[in-house]
């Protein structure tokens, strides 16, 4: 009788020990995955903090559209390299892109005599603001393809009596610290016209976007009324 009781106790102890080991193993697995997730989140945060955040402050066409100058800022924590400007052409109704041109942009400085000197650098460092970049439309901004044409030539060909207005979407393509290629699209468009003379104008209107109405102030429901409605 006693031996049976001892045997039963030992069996129960073994079962309890087995369940205990299984529980501890399960807890260790849960803790491992939680710790792994925390580390992944920290890595994602560190990576995000080292990503560039670009902004086109100003874009100007000069010399009958043969020279393009850009003021570019980087409000992020990482450098953006291999900077490329891409301009996509759209109709007034948003159809497009009809054509696109693109090419490298390079840092530029104004000399004491007023002349512009371009460097070989096509990058912008973290927290740099209002950095001047320049491109020559005839030699750098080109339409991809075997018969490359300059930006000015492409715009001239597309702007005629049947299409006196075009809108260009400016896009900056760049490479991050992690060798990933990303793009920044400007929050403005370039309205180009040909009324006997080529002209351009920076516009808030974005033909390719469905959010043009959000650019203007309209009547909305006050926040206080919404809170009162929820409380009632």
RAZIUR-V507836 format. One record per residue. N is the residue number from 1. RES is the residue in one small letter. OMEGA is omega in radians with two decimals (999 if undefined). D_FIRST is the distance of its C-alpha to the first C-alpha in whole Angstrom. Layout:
BEGIN
N:RES:OMEGA:D_FIRST
N:RES:OMEGA:D_FIRST
END
This chain:
BEGIN
1:x:-3.12:0
2:x:-3.13:4
3:x:3.09:5
4:x:3.13:5
5:x:3.13:6
6:x:3.13:9
7:x:3.12:10
8:x:3.13:11
9:x:-3.14:12
10:x:3.11:14
11:x:3.10:15
12:x:3.13:17
13:x:3.11:18
14:x:3.12:20
15:x:3.13:21
16:x:3.14:23
17:x:3.14:24
18:x:3.11:26
19:x:3.12:27
20:x:3.11:28
21:x:3.12:30
22:x:3.13:32
23:x:3.14:33
24:x:3.11:34
25:x:3.12:36
26:x:3.13:37
27:x:3.12:39
28:x:3.11:40
29:x:3.12:42
30:x:3.14:43
31:x:3.13:45
32:x:-3.11:46
33:x:3.07:48
34:x:3.13:49
35:x:3.13:50
36:x:-3.14:52
37:x:3.12:54
38:x:3.14:55
39:x:3.11:57
40:x:3.12:58
41:x:3.11:60
42:x:3.11:61
43:x:3.10:63
44:x:3.12:64
45:x:3.12:66
46:x:3.14:67
47:x:3.12:68
48:x:-3.12:70
49:x:3.14:71
50:x:3.09:73
51:x:3.06:75
52:x:3.03:78
53:x:-3.01:80
54:x:3.10:83
55:x:3.04:86
56:x:-3.12:90
57:x:-3.10:92
58:x:3.08:95
59:x:-3.04:96
60:x:3.01:100
61:x:-3.12:102
62:x:3.06:106
63:x:3.13:108
64:x:3.07:109
65:x:3.14:105
66:x:3.09:105
67:x:3.12:103
68:x:3.10:100
69:x:-3.07:99
70:x:2.92:95
71:x:-3.04:94
72:x:3.09:90
73:x:3.08:87
74:x:-3.10:84
75:x:-3.12:82
76:x:-3.08:78
77:x:-3.12:77
78:x:3.14:77
79:x:3.03:80
80:x:-3.08:82
81:x:3.13:84
82:x:-3.09:86
83:x:3.12:87
84:x:3.05:89
85:x:3.08:91
86:x:3.11:91
87:x:3.12:93
88:x:-3.10:92
89:x:-3.13:95
90:x:3.03:94
91:x:3.11:97
92:x:-3.13:97
93:x:3.09:95
94:x:3.14:92
95:x:-3.11:92
96:x:0.08:92
97:x:3.12:91
98:x:3.08:95
99:x:3.13:95
100:x:3.05:93
101:x:-3.13:95
102:x:3.12:93
103:x:-3.10:93
104:x:2.95:92
105:x:-3.06:93
106:x:3.13:94
107:x:-3.10:94
108:x:3.09:98
109:x:3.09:100
110:x:3.14:103
111:x:-3.13:106
112:x:3.13:108
113:x:3.10:111
114:x:3.13:109
115:x:-3.13:108
116:x:3.11:104
117:x:3.12:103
118:x:3.07:99
119:x:3.08:97
120:x:-3.09:94
121:x:3.05:91
122:x:-3.10:90
123:x:3.09:87
124:x:-3.06:86
125:x:3.12:84
126:x:3.04:81
127:x:2.99:83
128:x:-3.13:87
129:x:3.09:89
130:x:3.09:92
131:x:-3.05:92
132:x:3.06:95
133:x:-3.11:95
134:x:3.07:98
135:x:3.08:98
136:x:-3.03:101
137:x:-3.07:101
138:x:-3.04:103
139:x:-3.06:101
140:x:-3.11:98
141:x:-3.04:97
142:x:3.08:97
143:x:-3.10:96
144:x:3.10:94
145:x:-3.11:95
146:x:3.13:98
147:x:-3.07:101
148:x:3.11:100
149:x:-3.13:102
150:x:3.10:102
151:x:-3.12:100
152:x:-3.13:104
153:x:3.13:105
154:x:3.13:102
155:x:3.14:103
156:x:-3.14:106
157:x:-3.08:106
158:x:-3.14:103
159:x:3.10:105
160:x:-3.08:108
161:x:-3.14:110
162:x:3.12:108
163:x:-3.08:105
164:x:-3.10:106
165:x:3.01:103
166:x:3.07:100
167:x:3.13:97
168:x:3.08:95
169:x:3.13:91
170:x:3.13:91
171:x:3.05:88
172:x:3.05:87
173:x:-3.08:84
174:x:3.09:83
175:x:-3.11:80
176:x:3.10:77
177:x:-3.10:76
178:x:3.11:73
179:x:3.07:76
180:x:3.12:75
181:x:-3.11:78
182:x:-3.14:78
183:x:2.99:81
184:x:3.11:83
185:x:-3.12:85
186:x:3.12:88
187:x:3.06:88
188:x:3.07:91
189:x:3.07:94
190:x:3.11:97
191:x:-3.12:100
192:x:-3.10:102
193:x:3.09:106
194:x:3.09:109
195:x:-3.04:112
196:x:3.10:114
197:x:-3.12:112
198:x:-3.13:109
199:x:3.12:107
200:x:-3.12:103
201:x:3.09:102
202:x:-3.06:98
203:x:3.00:96
204:x:-3.13:93
205:x:-3.14:93
206:x:-3.08:91
207:x:-3.08:92
208:x:-3.05:89
209:x:3.05:87
210:x:-3.03:85
211:x:-3.13:85
212:x:-3.14:89
213:x:-3.11:89
214:x:-3.14:86
215:x:-3.11:89
216:x:3.14:91
217:x:3.09:90
218:x:-3.12:89
219:x:3.10:88
220:x:-3.12:84
221:x:3.14:82
222:x:-3.13:82
223:x:-3.11:78
224:x:-3.14:79
225:x:3.12:79
226:x:3.12:76
227:x:3.11:74
228:x:3.14:75
229:x:3.12:74
230:x:-3.11:71
231:x:3.11:70
232:x:999:72
END
